[in-house]
Amino acid sequence: MSANPNALAENAVPIHHFARLTGVFFSPKETFADIAARPTWIVPTVVLVLFTIIACVALNQRMDWRQYMSQQLEHDSRTADLSAEQKEQRIEAGAKYAPIFTYVLGIPAPLVLVLLVAGVMLGVYNLTAGANLNYVTSLGILAHAYLPTIVSTVIFLLVLFLKPPGTFNLDNPVATNLGALVPDDAPKWLMKLGISFDIFSFWILILIAVGFAAARPKKLPFSKAFTIAALSWAIFVLVRVAGTWIFS
């Protein structure tokens, strides 16, 4: 008779909170089995927030916000009828408040994202697969599944400091997606679609599937868990691209 994976995880020596941070990258199946048995989420979320703070500070140091706002106005058809004085006022206001909004909106983003997506994925897996999990378990899975964004943040920082000031593309800073192949003059919705097909997005989807499969191995084999995660992501991308198309 085969052993119950959940029982094995509960009887095994617990993986230390910080060891889970590396375990997600090098032994995800065993790590998520331990997370499912003993859910924790604060440590990985704090790590994500710390890296975001570093990225926000670096961005404000290197970014020419005035030039960026000017470029945004040039490519926005809705501002074509504005006078030169009105455009200048918008550029000045944007350059003044952009650094503030970088901190206000950027720093809490990882926490908000983890809390929100954990609730959404919990509902999706419970409703479609009868996973019967609780929010804390889902929170633990999602907090650790987003750890690959640390790698993307490191790449972001490298690109930010290696590129000459004023040449940094804030709309697609880490070109690890199909958006890098979309021409600059393409419609905004097409660029948004290309950016959605990102290496790190798929990496996170795989980890989400591994996590929920580890939490309910009998009801959720990896293939089913990944299909549910991928379909949820596809719906989100469709809504976001449609919104960009409507309002652009």
Secondary structure by P-SEA (a helix, b strand, c coil): ccccaaaaaaacccccaaaaaaaacccaaaaaaaaaaccccaaaaaaaaaaaaaaaaaaaaccaaaaaaaaaaaaccccccccaaaaaaaaaaaaacaaaaaaacccaaaaaaaaaaaaaaaaaaaaaccccccaaaaaaaaaaaacaaaaaaaaaaaaaaacccccccccccccccccccccccccaaaaaaaaaccaaaaaaaaaaaaaaaaaccccccaaaaaaaaaaaaaaaaaaaaaaaaaac
